[in-house]
Amino acid sequence: MVKKDMRTIKKEHFQNLVAVAYADGNFSSEEMNFLAEKAVDFGIDNSTIELILERAAELEFEVPLNDFEREEQLSDVVFISMVDGKVAEKEYNLCLKIAEKLDFEKKDLDQVIELTAELWEKAK
């Protein structure tokens, strides 16, 4: 098995988030804000961010190698799908494909979406 360094893992995570955010064909301001925060958290430089955003339409999902990354990515994928206040059908279908690639079931995805929505309501 190939061992990836943390920088590569975080870059792939960011690319996965960009792919989901762009699933509906554009980036909302909320999605861009979330991506900007994640890029800072992950230590991704501006030139790399620009290259990834330019390729948004052609990005393919990279499956993480460990359970923690899988769970974190599913949570982030759901969050970025909901960040603009709605989950478009295309975004939901992409989240479902990603959940399945991450070895989660539809019920797991729906549970994460429900939990995220509940947390947002409480935060208001």
C-alpha positions, 0 to 999 in steps of 0.5 A, spaced: 500 500 500 502 506 498 503 511 504 501 518 502 504 524 506 499 529 510 500 534 505 497 530 499 491 527 503 489 534 505 490 536 497 486 531 495 480 532 501 480 539 498 479 537 491 474 533 493 470 538 496 471 543 490 468 537 486 462 537 490 461 544 491 461 545 483 457 539 482 451 544 480 455 548 475 458 554 480 460 556 486 456 560 491 459 565 496 458 561 502 461 555 498 467 559 496 468 562 503 468 554 506 473 552 501 477 558 503 477 556 510 479 549 508 484 551 504 487 555 510 486 549 515 490 545 510 495 549 508 494 550 501 497 555 497 494 560 493 497 558 486 495 551 488 488 553 490 487 557 483 489 550 479 484 546 483 478 551 482 480 552 474 479 544 474 473 544 478 469 541 472 474 535 471 476 533 478 474 526 480 473 524 487 479 520 491 478 515 496 481 516 503 485 511 506 483 511 513 476 511 517 478 518 520 479 521 513 473 517 510 468 520 516 471 527 516 470 527 508 463 525 508 461 530 513 465 536 509 462 533 503 455 534 506 456 541 509 459 544 503 453 541 499 448 544 505 452 551 506 448 555 501 442 553 504 439 547 500 442 541 497 441 541 490 439 534 487 445 533 483 449 535 489 445 530 493 446 525 488 454 526 488 454 526 496 451 519 495 456 517 490 461 519 494 458 516 501 458 509 497 465 510 495 467 511 502 463 505 504 457 508 507 450 507 505 444 512 503 442 511 510 448 514 513 448 520 508 441 521 510 443 521 517 449 526 517 445 531 513 439 530 518 444 532 524 448 537 520 441 541 519 439 540 526 446 543 528 445 549 524 438 550 526 440 550 533 446 555 531 441 560 529 
